[in-house]
């Protein structure tokens, strides 16, 4: 049982070493077998009716070349012979040094060989080298055998070794024929040693054409990273290891030559843009030709996801041409609506809900009657002497003016104030301005927006009558009201 356990440990351990090559030059073997005799007592070689005598042994081999090994074999056992008249039996130990020629190279699993050499034989149960009488020499030793590789590092050895003795007396008979012995051997041998492999890729440095391969990278027989598609990019760096490509794209092909690898190119057969995943955009609107339903769109237009110009209000006019892109309109109004149908687009119509005319920017014409009333009201606006305070009667007139302005809510009112030439010019200018401001303030109090009112004082600069006469000065002290849009 102990012998079986020892054999199992040796076999298991051998799985972790590499097969014997120039890198692993040593081999150790454990052998057993039977020995047969040929001499003056008879010939027992290959005779199955005569006894076999067992032995055990150990061998050491040194690799010398791809076909040549040096083998040292030690054995210990018994040898003998027996026939009807005579017999002998004795302890038998040997040591032989043989040069072994392997017919096939180390790459083969079955390797036959022949060997030849010399050795020594000791005849005793417990031999000692001091007892020279029990030592014979084997010149030559020769034989043949074969090794069968069981794993990358374990071999089965079968061998026949012939030993020719230099003496003729160990069988008790000394006549004309020197004694000879035949060893039938079977065993297991194990390669030992370590090969130099700096980059740990399994290829010895002496055969490694790429000695700095990164750890874990699959390599070929020359120790170089595998390049399956032969495109010059090793598999471990190749994003497309099974398809030949270009170095710039990590080994991936680029059929259309647009700089985008086919595997990432949505249009691999047509050159395109990287921003569009390799697809072309002829009209440069940001939508690929493949998805563009409005090819050839003018660059001035922004487009939607289909490549067509955007028309937010769906009025048939593109946003860039539409003055009112968020309100449906018509072509005549450049995309703007005309709610009151007066020919003035709502965005320019000061009275979009009331039909007017172009001259009044979309607002209705002030009737002649109202124009006349405004003129009459202006002539009835009076102030206290040398003051900007309105007389009570004037407020009634201004109330009526406010009502007229409310009818035409887009109309603007210009209030102009004038004085006669009595007094200083600067005083008159200030007084006329204050009086127009008084009118403006009153109208604002009646709900007229300030933006519709403009108040300007002219002092005595625009007389309409002779300031030398009393009635002329009376005419020059006036307020004028004018409307506009």
C-alpha positions as a printed NumPy array, in Angstrom:
array([[  0.   ,   0.   ,   0.   ],
       [  2.872,   2.392,   0.833],
       [  4.432,   1.747,  -2.556],
       [  1.137,   2.516,  -4.33 ],
       [  0.727,   5.751,  -2.32 ],
       [  4.267,   6.834,  -3.206],
       [  3.625,   6.138,  -6.887],
       [  0.367,   8.171,  -6.803],
       [  2.144,  11.167,  -5.216],
       [  4.882,  11.082,  -7.824],
       [  2.434,  10.886, -10.722],
       [  0.229,  13.666,  -9.324],
       [  3.214,  15.912,  -8.647],
       [  4.496,  15.423, -12.14 ],
       [  1.391,  17.078, -13.578],
       [  2.771,  20.419, -12.435],
       [  6.013,  20.274, -14.387],
       [  6.601,  20.63 , -18.074],
       [  7.596,  17.814, -20.446],
       [ 11.315,  17.055, -20.907],
       [ 12.821,  19.319, -23.559],
       [ 15.925,  21.438, -23.872],
       [ 14.341,  23.536, -21.14 ],
       [ 13.649,  20.582, -18.839],
       [ 16.726,  18.423, -19.189],
       [ 16.414,  16.004, -16.266],
       [ 14.292,  12.886, -15.972],
       [ 13.857,  10.436, -13.105],
       [ 12.328,   6.995, -13.511],
       [ 11.11 ,   4.163, -11.274],
       [ 11.268,   0.702, -12.748],
       [ 10.583,  -2.934, -12.085],
       [ 10.843,  -6.125, -14.032],
       [ 12.411,  -9.53 , -14.412],
       [ 15.932, -10.736, -15.162],
       [ 17.041, -13.816, -17.154],
       [ 20.397, -15.545, -17.441],
       [ 22.423, -16.953, -20.335],
       [ 25.723, -18.791, -19.644],
       [ 27.437, -22.102, -19.118],
       [ 24.354, -23.549, -17.404],
       [ 22.068, -22.787, -20.318],
       [ 20.074, -20.036, -21.989],
       [ 17.044, -18.62 , -20.231],
       [ 16.432, -15.628, -22.522],
       [ 12.744, -15.423, -23.416],
       [ 12.108, -18.913, -21.997],
       [  8.764, -18.886, -20.251],
       [  9.259, -22.339, -18.735],
       [ 12.205, -21.161, -16.658],
       [ 11.985, -18.966, -13.568],
       [ 12.094, -15.157, -13.765],
       [ 13.816, -13.234, -10.997],
       [ 12.464,  -9.816, -10.105],
       [ 14.168,  -6.49 ,  -9.506],
       [ 13.454,  -2.821,  -8.875],
       [ 15.355,   0.188, -10.028],
       [ 15.689,   3.893, -10.443],
       [ 17.038,   5.815, -13.423],
       [ 18.328,   9.309, -14.072],
       [ 18.47 ,  10.785, -17.574],
       [ 20.056,  13.958, -18.886],
       [ 18.863,  15.62 , -22.083],
       [ 21.75 ,  16.126, -24.515],
       [ 19.863,  16.881, -27.707],
       [ 16.54 ,  16.411, -29.402],
       [ 17.429,  12.742, -30.122],
       [ 20.128,  11.901, -27.543],
       [ 19.943,  11.282, -23.76 ],
       [ 22.473,  10.021, -21.217],
       [ 20.86 ,   7.433, -18.937],
       [ 22.088,   6.128, -15.576],
       [ 20.228,   3.061, -14.243],
       [ 20.5  ,   1.484, -10.775],
       [ 18.793,  -1.881, -10.072],
       [ 18.603,  -4.37 ,  -7.185],
       [ 17.101,  -7.834,  -7.228],
       [ 18.012, -11.478,  -7.88 ],
       [ 19.255, -13.522, -10.79 ],
       [ 19.581, -17.287, -11.279],
       [ 18.971, -20.336, -13.4  ],
       [ 17.615, -23.821, -12.89 ],
       [ 17.344, -26.969, -14.972],
       [ 17.019, -30.637, -14.268],
       [ 20.611, -31.046, -13.107],
       [ 22.004, -27.744, -11.849],
       [ 20.894, -24.377, -10.592],
       [ 22.113, -21.171,  -8.986],
       [ 20.498, -18.059,  -7.452],
       [ 22.092, -14.925,  -6.049],
       [ 21.517, -11.307,  -5.256],
       [ 22.092,  -9.093,  -8.292],
       [ 22.61 ,  -5.318,  -8.311],
       [ 23.64 ,  -3.258, -11.329],
       [ 24.635,   0.247, -12.309],
       [ 24.832,   1.075, -16.007],
       [ 25.54 ,   4.259, -17.936],
       [ 24.055,   4.233, -21.411],
       [ 23.841,   6.637, -24.281],
       [ 20.279,   6.538, -25.587],
       [ 19.368,   7.472, -29.153],
       [ 15.695,   8.451, -29.65 ],
       [ 14.524,   7.649, -33.148],
       [ 11.753,  10.308, -32.999],
       [ 11.93 ,  13.865, -31.661],
       [ 10.461,  15.103, -28.353],
       [  7.29 ,  16.364, -30.066],
       [  6.045,  12.774, -30.511],
       [  4.093,  10.906, -27.861],
       [  5.604,   7.536, -28.862],
       [  9.41 ,   7.529, -28.949],
       [ 11.303,   4.299, -29.669],
       [ 15.03 ,   4.234, -28.922],
       [ 18.173,   2.13 , -28.814],
       [ 20.903,   2.429, -26.205],
       [ 24.429,   1.252, -25.515],
       [ 26.988,   1.741, -22.755],
       [ 28.724,  -0.046, -19.914],
       [ 28.256,  -0.824, -16.256],
       [ 29.012,  -2.884, -13.168],
       [ 27.268,  -5.884, -11.587],
       [ 27.417,  -6.917,  -7.92 ],
       [ 26.484, -10.5  ,  -6.995],
       [ 25.338, -10.698,  -3.352],
       [ 22.249, -10.23 ,  -1.24 ],
       [ 23.848,  -7.249,   0.528],
       [ 26.737,  -6.343,  -1.706],
       [ 29.609,  -4.068,  -0.782],
       [ 32.11 ,  -2.578,  -3.17 ],
       [ 34.97 ,  -3.754,  -0.922],
       [ 34.344,  -7.359,  -1.991],
       [ 35.992,  -7.149,  -5.401],
       [ 35.407, -10.835,  -6.111],
       [ 31.686, -10.251,  -6.369],
       [ 31.936,  -7.411,  -8.886],
       [ 31.802,  -7.949, -12.639],
       [ 31.681,  -5.388, -15.391],
       [ 29.297,  -5.198, -18.268],
       [ 31.021,  -4.266, -21.471],
       [ 28.933,  -3.626, -23.34 ],
       [ 25.416,  -2.996, -22.086],
       [ 22.941,  -2.511, -24.887],
       [ 19.287,  -2.669, -25.639],
       [ 16.167,  -1.01 , -26.983],
       [ 12.847,   0.303, -25.762],
       [ 10.278,   2.996, -26.114],
       [  8.628,   5.752, -24.109],
       [  4.909,   6.534, -24.318],
       [  3.812,   9.993, -23.16 ],
       [  0.9  ,   9.632, -20.736],
       [  0.69 ,  13.337, -19.964],
       [  2.813,  16.371, -20.823],
       [  5.269,  15.229, -18.162],
       [  4.758,  11.515, -17.399],
       [  5.962,   8.665, -19.615],
       [  5.551,   4.908, -19.592],
       [  8.896,   3.2  , -20.219],
       [  9.329,  -0.316, -21.679],
       [ 12.91 ,  -1.504, -22.145],
       [ 15.032,  -4.554, -22.866],
       [ 18.624,  -4.218, -21.563],
       [ 21.357,  -6.784, -22.356],
       [ 24.346,  -6.995, -20.014],
       [ 27.446,  -8.921, -21.127],
       [ 29.752,  -9.835, -18.243],
       [ 33.536,  -9.583, -18.416],
       [ 33.788, -12.752, -16.272],
       [ 32.532, -16.309, -16.43 ],
       [ 32.297, -17.642, -12.916],
       [ 29.237, -16.22 , -11.165],
       [ 27.15 , -19.245, -12.146],
       [ 29.714, -21.632, -10.581],
       [ 30.927, -22.856, -13.962],
       [ 33.835, -21.355, -15.826],
       [ 34.092, -22.563, -19.358],
       [ 34.248, -20.793, -22.712],
       [ 31.125, -18.558, -22.541],
       [ 30.995, -15.42 , -20.417],
       [ 27.779, -14.92 , -18.488],
       [ 25.131, -12.587, -19.91 ],
       [ 21.917, -11.183, -18.468],
       [ 18.714,  -9.758, -19.94 ],
       [ 16.571,  -7.249, -18.035],
       [ 12.906,  -6.933, -19.005],
       [ 11.975,  -3.474, -17.632],
       [  8.766,  -1.493, -17.226],
       [  8.432,   1.804, -15.375],
       [  7.222,   5.371, -15.127],
       [  9.531,   8.315, -15.72 ],
       [  9.075,  11.949, -14.832],
       [ 10.666,  15.024, -16.347],
       [ 12.133,  17.619, -14.026],
       [ 13.641,  21.067, -14.259],
       [ 12.264,  24.449, -15.243],
       [ 12.312,  26.384, -18.47 ],
       [ 13.045,  30.071, -18.778],
       [  9.849,  31.91 , -19.631],
       [ 10.163,  35.572, -18.632],
       [  6.656,  36.581, -19.721],
       [  4.996,  33.42 , -18.361],
       [  3.19 ,  32.652, -21.625],
       [  4.167,  28.977, -21.772],
       [  6.76 ,  29.491, -24.528],
       [ 10.427,  29.235, -23.567],
       [ 12.437,  32.404, -23.986],
       [ 14.668,  30.755, -26.571],
       [ 11.629,  30.194, -28.834],
       [  9.7  ,  33.31 , -27.836],
       [  9.599,  35.912, -30.62 ],
       [  7.544,  38.242, -28.416],
       [  9.251,  38.073, -25.045],
       [  7.278,  40.891, -23.415],
       [  3.732,  39.581, -23.951],
       [  1.38 ,  40.82 , -21.167],
       [  0.277,  38.202, -18.597],
       [ -2.771,  36.115, -19.462],
       [ -2.66 ,  36.818, -23.21 ],
       [ -3.179,  33.843, -25.513],
       [ -0.063,  33.25 , -27.62 ],
       [  0.901,  31.12 , -30.622],
       [  3.772,  28.638, -30.841],
       [  6.233,  31.491, -31.296],
       [  5.088,  33.182, -28.075],
       [  3.388,  36.06 , -29.893],
       [ -0.165,  37.187, -29.123],
       [ -2.703,  35.349, -31.279],
       [ -4.073,  37.362, -34.204],
       [ -6.919,  35.232, -35.554],
       [ -7.918,  37.522, -38.431],
       [ -4.303,  38.341, -39.4  ],
       [ -4.917,  42.095, -39.477],
       [ -1.889,  43.028, -37.427],
       [ -3.889,  43.609, -34.242],
       [ -3.545,  40.904, -31.585],
       [ -6.781,  39.351, -30.326],
       [ -6.406,  40.848, -26.854],
       [ -6.329,  44.337, -28.398],
       [ -8.702,  43.568, -31.284],
       [-12.303,  44.726, -30.848],
       [-13.204,  42.548, -33.874],
       [-10.878,  39.529, -33.489],
       [-12.596,  37.4  , -36.14 ],
       [-12.831,  40.045, -38.895],
       [ -9.79 ,  41.702, -40.448],
       [ -9.757,  45.446, -39.807],
       [ -7.394,  48.363, -39.354],
       [ -5.118,  49.321, -36.491],
       [ -6.658,  52.789, -36.061],
       [-10.049,  51.187, -35.269],
       [ -8.691,  48.526, -32.906],
       [ -8.775,  45.851, -35.568],
       [-12.312,  46.484, -36.815],
       [-13.157,  47.023, -40.516],
       [-14.423,  50.315, -41.984],
       [-16.056,  49.405, -45.282],
       [-17.047,  52.943, -46.291],
       [-13.808,  54.538, -45.089],
       [-15.483,  57.209, -42.971],
       [-13.381,  56.515, -39.886],
       [-16.177,  54.726, -38.049],
       [-15.926,  50.979, -37.46 ],
       [-18.611,  48.944, -39.206],
       [-19.885,  47.533, -35.931],
       [-20.661,  51.073, -34.724],
       [-21.657,  52.453, -38.153],
       [-25.411,  52.655, -38.798],
       [-24.623,  53.101, -42.504],
       [-21.545,  50.864, -42.949],
       [-21.555,  50.989, -46.762],
       [-21.999,  54.769, -47.169],
       [-19.515,  57.312, -45.807],
       [-21.069,  59.534, -43.171],
       [-20.484,  61.598, -40.052],
       [-19.338,  60.464, -36.641],
       [-22.017,  62.635, -35.016],
       [-24.665,  60.675, -36.939],
       [-23.204,  57.2  , -36.276],
       [-21.577,  57.031, -39.684],
       [-24.588,  58.043, -41.794],
       [-24.542,  60.887, -44.368],
       [-26.505,  64.146, -44.104],
       [-26.531,  65.688, -47.568],
       [-28.538,  68.812, -46.676],
       [-26.638,  69.261, -43.378],
       [-29.776,  69.625, -41.296],
       [-28.635,  67.185, -38.605],
       [-30.92 ,  64.372, -39.812],
       [-29.401,  61.402, -41.645],
       [-30.427,  60.898, -45.268],
       [-31.859,  57.567, -44.17 ],
       [-34.373,  59.287, -41.864],
       [-34.779,  62.58 , -43.762],
       [-38.245,  62.943, -45.326],
       [-37.412,  66.392, -46.68 ],
       [-34.054,  65.955, -48.373],
       [-32.463,  69.143, -49.677],
       [-33.905,  71.438, -47.002],
       [-32.524,  74.991, -47.129],
       [-29.944,  75.412, -44.327],
       [-31.771,  78.457, -42.967],
       [-34.599,  76.286, -41.682],
       [-34.586,  74.415, -38.408],
       [-35.993,  70.929, -38.868],
       [-37.894,  68.36 , -36.848],
       [-36.962,  64.718, -36.237],
       [-38.02 ,  63.797, -39.783],
       [-35.757,  66.413, -41.374],
       [-38.623,  68.706, -42.425],
       [-38.792,  72.466, -41.621],
       [-40.695,  73.197, -38.42 ],
       [-44.162,  74.764, -38.689],
       [-45.232,  75.138, -35.062],
       [-48.706,  76.555, -35.769],
       [-49.385,  74.235, -38.742],
       [-50.413,  77.065, -41.013],
       [-48.228,  75.942, -43.913],
       [-45.577,  78.585, -43.303],
       [-42.229,  77.51 , -41.857],
       [-41.2  ,  79.145, -38.588],
       [-38.317,  81.083, -40.121],
       [-40.733,  82.676, -42.631],
       [-43.583,  83.026, -40.138],
       [-43.839,  86.336, -38.273],
       [-46.266,  84.641, -35.902],
       [-44.851,  81.096, -35.617],
       [-47.05 ,  80.153, -32.665],
       [-50.344,  81.476, -34.137],
       [-51.896,  80.057, -37.279],
       [-52.161,  82.717, -39.967],
       [-52.08 ,  83.049, -43.714],
       [-49.479,  83.613, -46.351],
       [-50.661,  87.159, -47.146],
       [-50.036,  88.151, -43.535],
       [-46.695,  86.252, -43.444],
       [-48.149,  83.628, -41.17 ],
       [-49.986,  85.966, -38.791],
       [-53.746,  85.976, -38.157],
       [-56.107,  88.891, -38.952],
       [-58.884,  88.4  , -36.453],
       [-61.014,  91.354, -37.523],
       [-60.377,  90.825, -41.26 ],
       [-59.349,  94.405, -41.924],
       [-56.19 ,  93.48 , -43.818],
       [-53.9  ,  94.349, -40.925],
       [-52.249,  91.4  , -39.185],
       [-52.988,  91.099, -35.513],
       [-49.325,  91.583, -34.6  ],
       [-49.452,  95.046, -36.259],
       [-53.145,  95.819, -35.618],
       [-53.655,  98.284, -32.794],
       [-57.302,  97.313, -32.805],
       [-57.11 ,  93.549, -33.526],
       [-60.687,  92.886, -32.442],
       [-62.245,  95.845, -34.31 ],
       [-62.208,  96.158, -38.051],
       [-60.275,  99.208, -39.11 ],
       [-58.064, 100.276, -41.961],
       [-54.428, 100.172, -42.867],
       [-54.023, 103.949, -42.534],
       [-55.071, 103.747, -38.893],
       [-52.957, 100.61 , -38.304],
       [-56.012,  98.422, -38.105],
       [-58.148, 100.77 , -36.063],
       [-61.428, 102.308, -37.248],
       [-61.551, 105.874, -38.567],
       [-62.672, 108.475, -35.961],
       [-65.973, 109.791, -37.16 ],
       [-66.263, 113.365, -38.356],
       [-68.732, 114.047, -35.595],
       [-66.254, 112.943, -32.928],
       [-63.435, 114.901, -34.566],
       [-65.652, 117.949, -34.463],
       [-66.528, 117.366, -30.811],
       [-62.865, 117.056, -29.88 ],
       [-62.167, 120.378, -31.588],
       [-65.088, 121.996, -29.729],
       [-63.925, 120.56 , -26.419],
       [-60.46 , 121.997, -26.963],
       [-61.958, 125.489, -27.333],
       [-63.804, 125.145, -24.02 ],
       [-60.87 , 124.254, -21.781],
       [-60.017, 127.155, -19.5  ],
       [-57.721, 127.77 , -16.531],
       [-57.604, 130.154, -13.659],
       [-55.646, 133.365, -14.441],
       [-51.851, 132.784, -14.403],
       [-52.547, 129.231, -13.127],
       [-52.612, 125.638, -14.389],
       [-55.766, 124.913, -12.387],
       [-58.716, 123.87 , -14.573],
       [-61.951, 125.793, -14.247],
       [-64.916, 123.678, -13.191],
       [-66.689, 124.118, -16.513],
       [-63.642, 122.637, -18.277],
       [-63.914, 119.356, -16.382],
       [-67.312, 118.697, -17.939],
       [-65.715, 119.031, -21.362],
       [-62.847, 116.736, -20.427],
       [-65.286, 114.054, -19.205],
       [-66.857, 114.018, -22.65 ],
       [-63.363, 113.856, -24.225],
       [-62.509, 110.816, -22.078],
       [-65.644, 109.032, -23.301],
       [-64.717, 109.687, -26.939],
       [-61.173, 108.377, -26.389],
       [-62.565, 105.205, -24.833],
       [-64.481, 104.531, -28.056],
       [-61.193, 104.587, -29.955],
       [-58.891, 102.852, -27.514],
       [-56.01 , 102.684, -29.992],
       [-56.075, 106.348, -30.757],
       [-53.521, 108.656, -29.179],
       [-54.191, 112.238, -28.069],
       [-51.696, 115.088, -28.43 ],
       [-52.341, 117.978, -26.013],
       [-50.718, 121.26 , -26.976],
       [-50.727, 124.352, -24.726],
       [-50.233, 128.001, -25.862],
       [-50.152, 131.438, -24.189],
       [-50.189, 135.056, -25.258],
       [-47.091, 137.23 , -25.191],
       [-47.771, 138.874, -21.87 ],
       [-45.037, 138.189, -19.345],
       [-41.615, 136.554, -19.659],
       [-41.068, 133.928, -22.373],
       [-39.752, 131.358, -19.91 ],
       [-42.679, 131.917, -17.595],
       [-45.139, 131.478, -20.453],
       [-43.391, 128.286, -21.61 ],
       [-43.578, 126.785, -18.134],
       [-47.184, 127.828, -17.677],
       [-48.276, 126.293, -20.996],
       [-46.53 , 123.003, -20.132],
       [-48.166, 122.847, -16.694],
       [-51.61 , 123.465, -18.198],
       [-51.198, 120.564, -20.7  ],
       [-50.029, 118.378, -17.831],
       [-53.171, 119.285, -15.914],
       [-55.307, 118.121, -18.845],
       [-53.28 , 114.887, -19.152],
       [-53.575, 114.189, -15.43 ],
       [-57.315, 114.683, -15.461],
       [-57.814, 112.292, -18.412],
       [-55.647, 109.668, -16.755],
       [-57.922, 109.937, -13.753],
       [-60.789, 109.02 , -16.064],
       [-59.116, 105.769, -17.177],
       [-57.122, 106.909, -20.19 ],
       [-53.685, 105.244, -20.255],
       [-50.736, 107.587, -19.966],
       [-49.093, 105.951, -23.008],
       [-51.928, 107.339, -25.154],
       [-51.397, 110.931, -23.997],
       [-48.691, 113.381, -25.026],
       [-48.598, 116.835, -23.36 ],
       [-46.452, 119.649, -24.843],
       [-46.325, 123.335, -23.95 ],
       [-45.256, 125.88 , -26.588],
       [-45.663, 129.097, -24.583],
       [-46.06 , 132.161, -26.815],
       [-44.066, 130.621, -29.7  ],
       [-47.047, 129.715, -31.922],
       [-49.551, 132.604, -31.914],
       [-52.624, 132.41 , -34.194],
       [-53.649, 136.049, -33.685],
       [-52.185, 139.492, -32.986],
       [-50.913, 139.7  , -29.414],
       [-51.159, 143.511, -29.649],
       [-54.911, 143.328, -29.423],
       [-56.989, 142.007, -26.577],
       [-59.101, 139.678, -28.735],
       [-55.936, 138.391, -30.412],
       [-54.324, 137.586, -27.094],
       [-57.506, 135.763, -26.047],
       [-57.276, 133.526, -29.115],
       [-53.599, 132.82 , -28.45 ],
       [-54.388, 131.552, -24.924],
       [-55.633, 128.15 , -26.018],
       [-55.405, 124.325, -25.81 ],
       [-55.307, 122.275, -29.021],
       [-56.218, 118.554, -29.159],
       [-55.06 , 116.282, -31.967],
       [-55.594, 112.53 , -32.484],
       [-53.346, 109.997, -34.19 ],
       [-52.652, 106.272, -34.334]])
